[in-house]
């Protein structure tokens, strides 16, 4: 199904999706997805996206599509559109939700392409919200809380929200991973979070470059001692954060450059 003259598509299992096929999915909420940016027909961290889809499918459906089949569906969508685009791949069970379907039903894959996306320049002001995602390791659909807390934060003069768990630890943003800087090391929050694909790319490239990293519990009380903070997602490896609640955070151009350089070191591959 072509959505405009640039041939952005919506495909089910590698073929154009029909309205009849999409109608039941519009009212369903038991699925998971990965989102990525395609540049020049290629993808950074493709292995991480395949791993995400595979692991989440096993968790939700008891089985997963073979990686080579997923790659073929992604390839078909990428080759049908312009060289640069955004892509979302959503895995779901054809049995729908509120059913007892298990391992005997193979998941299906819905792929949608759109114009390429870019992140806000920042710096951002974030409002902390007490919230813990259900199945935090799965990038599942139906995340009403994320949009709700984003809009509530914006109404109160912030740019977005950041979640704090029951132990007072900062975990992640609405659609972002968090990363901090202590002046020498990259600090990743220790909490139950969705490990983002961009986060995975940055972590392994920093490790290859010998940049110090650690995982540490971060609470509001720890913020004044930190030398910088960013958020990251499939749009970007880093948008600076200058304030969390009323606590200012210093600009950290060296930190930001380090993350962007690490991301650029990740090779682009074809699906």
C-alpha positions as CSV (number, residue, x, y, z in Angstrom):
1,X,0.0,0.0,0.0
2,X,1.7,3.1,-1.2
3,X,1.2,6.2,1.1
4,X,2.5,8.9,-1.2
5,X,4.4,9.5,-4.5
6,X,7.8,8.6,-2.8
7,X,6.5,5.0,-2.4
8,X,6.5,4.8,1.4
9,X,4.8,1.5,2.1
10,X,2.8,-0.6,4.6
11,X,3.5,-4.3,4.0
12,X,2.4,-7.5,5.7
13,X,4.9,-10.4,5.4
14,X,6.6,-8.7,2.5
15,X,3.5,-7.8,0.5
16,X,1.4,-4.7,0.3
17,X,-1.1,-4.8,3.2
18,X,-4.8,-4.5,2.4
19,X,-7.4,-2.5,4.3
20,X,-9.0,-5.8,5.4
21,X,-5.7,-7.0,6.8
22,X,-5.0,-3.8,8.7
23,X,-8.5,-3.2,10.1
24,X,-8.2,-5.8,13.0
25,X,-4.8,-4.5,13.9
26,X,-6.1,-1.0,14.3
27,X,-8.0,-2.2,17.4
28,X,-5.4,-4.6,18.8
29,X,-2.7,-4.0,21.4
30,X,-0.8,-7.2,21.8
31,X,2.3,-6.7,19.6
32,X,5.9,-5.4,19.7
33,X,8.1,-3.5,17.3
34,X,11.4,-2.0,16.5
35,X,12.0,1.4,14.9
36,X,15.0,2.4,12.9
37,X,16.4,4.9,10.4
38,X,17.5,3.8,6.9
39,X,20.2,5.9,5.2
40,X,21.3,5.1,1.7
41,X,19.2,1.9,1.8
42,X,21.3,0.7,4.8
43,X,20.8,0.3,8.5
44,X,23.1,0.7,11.6
45,X,22.8,-2.0,14.2
46,X,20.7,-4.4,12.1
47,X,21.7,-7.3,14.3
48,X,20.4,-5.5,17.4
49,X,17.0,-4.9,15.7
50,X,16.8,-8.6,14.7
51,X,17.7,-9.6,18.2
52,X,15.0,-7.3,19.7
53,X,12.3,-8.7,17.4
54,X,13.4,-12.3,18.0
55,X,13.6,-12.1,21.8
56,X,10.3,-10.1,22.2
57,X,8.5,-12.6,19.9
58,X,9.6,-15.5,22.1
59,X,8.5,-13.6,25.2
60,X,5.1,-12.6,23.9
61,X,4.2,-15.4,21.4
62,X,6.5,-18.3,22.4
63,X,8.2,-18.4,19.0
64,X,9.8,-16.0,16.6
65,X,10.1,-15.6,12.8
66,X,13.5,-16.7,11.4
67,X,16.0,-13.8,11.1
68,X,16.4,-14.4,7.4
69,X,12.7,-14.1,6.8
70,X,12.6,-10.9,8.8
71,X,15.5,-9.5,6.8
72,X,13.7,-10.3,3.5
73,X,10.6,-8.4,4.7
74,X,12.7,-5.4,5.7
75,X,14.6,-5.6,2.4
76,X,11.4,-5.6,0.4
77,X,10.2,-2.5,2.2
78,X,13.5,-0.7,2.0
79,X,13.8,-1.4,-1.7
80,X,10.3,-0.1,-2.3
81,X,11.0,3.4,-1.1
82,X,13.6,6.2,-1.2
83,X,17.1,5.7,0.0
84,X,16.5,7.6,3.3
85,X,13.5,6.7,5.4
86,X,12.1,5.7,8.8
87,X,11.0,2.1,9.2
88,X,8.9,0.4,11.9
89,X,8.6,-3.4,12.0
90,X,5.8,-4.7,14.2
91,X,5.4,-8.4,15.1
92,X,2.0,-9.7,16.1
93,X,0.0,-12.9,16.3
94,X,-2.7,-13.4,13.6
95,X,-4.8,-14.8,16.4
96,X,-5.1,-11.4,18.0
97,X,-5.3,-10.6,21.7
98,X,-7.4,-12.0,24.5
99,X,-6.9,-15.5,23.0
100,X,-5.0,-18.6,24.2
101,X,-2.9,-18.8,21.1
102,X,0.6,-20.1,21.8
103,X,3.6,-21.6,20.1
104,X,1.5,-23.3,17.4
105,X,0.8,-19.9,15.8
106,X,3.6,-18.2,14.0
107,X,3.9,-14.4,14.3
108,X,3.5,-12.1,11.3
109,X,5.4,-8.9,10.5
110,X,3.9,-5.6,9.6
111,X,6.4,-3.1,8.1
112,X,5.8,0.6,7.6
113,X,8.1,3.2,6.0
114,X,7.8,6.9,6.4
115,X,10.0,10.0,5.7
116,X,13.3,10.0,7.6
117,X,13.2,11.4,11.2
118,X,15.5,13.7,13.1
119,X,15.7,14.5,16.8
120,X,15.2,17.9,18.5
121,X,18.3,19.9,18.9
122,X,17.8,20.4,22.7
123,X,18.9,21.1,25.3
124,X,15.8,19.5,27.0
125,X,14.2,20.0,30.3
126,X,12.8,16.8,31.7
127,X,10.2,16.3,34.4
128,X,10.5,13.2,36.6
129,X,7.4,10.9,36.8
130,X,6.9,7.9,39.1
131,X,6.3,5.1,36.6
132,X,7.5,1.6,35.7
133,X,6.7,0.0,32.4
134,X,5.1,-3.4,32.2
135,X,7.6,-5.8,30.5
136,X,10.3,-3.1,30.3
137,X,12.6,-5.2,28.2
138,X,10.0,-5.5,25.4
139,X,9.3,-2.6,23.0
140,X,5.6,-3.3,23.0
141,X,2.7,-1.3,21.6
142,X,-0.2,0.2,23.6
143,X,2.1,2.5,25.6
144,X,-0.5,5.1,26.5
145,X,1.4,6.2,29.6
146,X,4.3,7.5,27.5
147,X,2.3,9.9,25.5
148,X,0.2,10.9,28.5
149,X,3.3,11.7,30.6
150,X,4.9,13.5,27.7
151,X,1.9,15.8,27.3
152,X,1.5,16.4,31.0
153,X,5.2,17.4,31.2
154,X,4.9,19.8,28.3
155,X,1.8,21.3,29.9
156,X,3.9,22.1,32.9
157,X,6.6,23.8,30.9
158,X,9.0,20.8,30.3
159,X,10.1,19.3,27.0
160,X,9.5,15.6,28.1
161,X,9.2,13.3,31.0
162,X,11.7,10.9,32.6
163,X,10.7,7.9,34.7
164,X,11.6,7.1,38.3
165,X,11.0,3.7,39.7
166,X,9.8,2.7,43.1
167,X,13.3,2.8,44.5
168,X,13.8,6.4,43.3
169,X,16.1,5.4,40.5
170,X,16.0,7.2,37.1
171,X,15.4,4.7,34.5
172,X,14.4,5.9,31.0
173,X,12.5,8.6,29.1
174,X,9.2,8.3,27.3
175,X,10.8,7.3,24.1
176,X,14.4,7.6,25.1
177,X,17.3,6.0,26.9
178,X,19.3,8.1,29.4
179,X,23.0,8.4,29.6
180,X,25.1,10.5,32.0
181,X,28.7,11.8,32.1
182,X,30.9,12.2,35.1
183,X,33.7,14.0,33.3
184,X,35.6,10.8,32.4
185,X,33.1,7.9,32.1
186,X,29.8,7.3,30.5
187,X,27.3,6.3,33.2
188,X,24.2,4.2,32.3
189,X,21.3,4.1,34.8
190,X,20.9,0.9,36.6
191,X,17.2,0.1,36.5
192,X,14.7,-2.0,34.5
193,X,14.8,-0.4,31.1
194,X,14.3,-1.1,27.4
195,X,17.8,-1.5,26.0
196,X,17.6,0.7,22.9
197,X,19.3,-0.3,19.7
198,X,21.1,3.1,19.5
199,X,22.2,2.5,23.1
200,X,23.5,-0.9,22.1
201,X,25.4,0.6,19.2
202,X,26.9,3.3,21.3
203,X,27.9,1.0,24.1
204,X,29.8,-1.5,21.9
205,X,31.5,1.2,19.9
206,X,32.6,3.0,23.1
207,X,33.9,-0.3,24.4
208,X,35.9,-0.8,21.1
209,X,37.4,2.7,21.5
210,X,38.3,2.0,25.1
211,X,36.1,4.7,26.6
212,X,35.2,4.0,30.2
213,X,31.6,3.1,30.9
214,X,29.7,1.9,34.0
215,X,26.2,1.0,35.1
216,X,25.1,2.8,38.3
217,X,22.0,3.7,40.2
218,X,21.1,7.3,39.6
219,X,18.7,9.1,41.8
220,X,17.7,12.8,42.0
221,X,20.3,13.2,44.8
222,X,23.1,12.1,42.4
223,X,22.3,14.7,39.7
224,X,24.2,17.7,41.0
225,X,27.5,15.7,41.0
226,X,27.2,14.8,37.3
227,X,28.9,16.6,34.4
228,X,26.2,16.1,31.8
229,X,23.2,14.1,30.5
230,X,21.6,13.1,27.2
231,X,18.7,11.2,25.9
232,X,19.0,8.9,22.8
233,X,16.8,6.8,20.6
234,X,16.7,5.6,17.0
235,X,16.7,9.2,15.8
236,X,19.9,10.2,17.5
237,X,22.8,9.0,19.8
238,X,22.4,12.1,21.9
239,X,20.3,15.1,22.7
240,X,21.6,17.2,25.6
241,X,19.6,17.6,28.8
242,X,20.1,20.8,30.7
243,X,17.6,20.3,33.5
244,X,15.8,17.5,35.3
245,X,13.1,18.9,37.5
246,X,14.7,21.9,39.1
247,X,18.3,20.5,39.0
248,X,20.5,22.1,36.3
249,X,22.9,19.9,34.4
250,X,26.0,21.4,32.7
251,X,26.5,21.5,29.0
252,X,28.9,18.7,28.0
253,X,29.9,19.1,24.4
254,X,32.8,16.6,24.7
255,X,30.3,14.0,26.0
256,X,27.9,14.7,23.2
257,X,30.6,14.6,20.5
258,X,31.9,11.3,22.0
259,X,28.5,9.7,21.6
260,X,27.9,10.9,18.1
261,X,31.4,9.8,17.0
262,X,30.8,6.3,18.5
263,X,27.5,6.0,16.6
264,X,29.1,7.0,13.3
265,X,31.7,4.3,13.8
266,X,29.0,1.7,13.6
267,X,28.9,0.4,10.0
268,X,25.8,0.6,7.8
269,X,24.6,-2.8,6.5
270,X,22.0,-3.8,4.0
271,X,19.0,-5.8,5.3
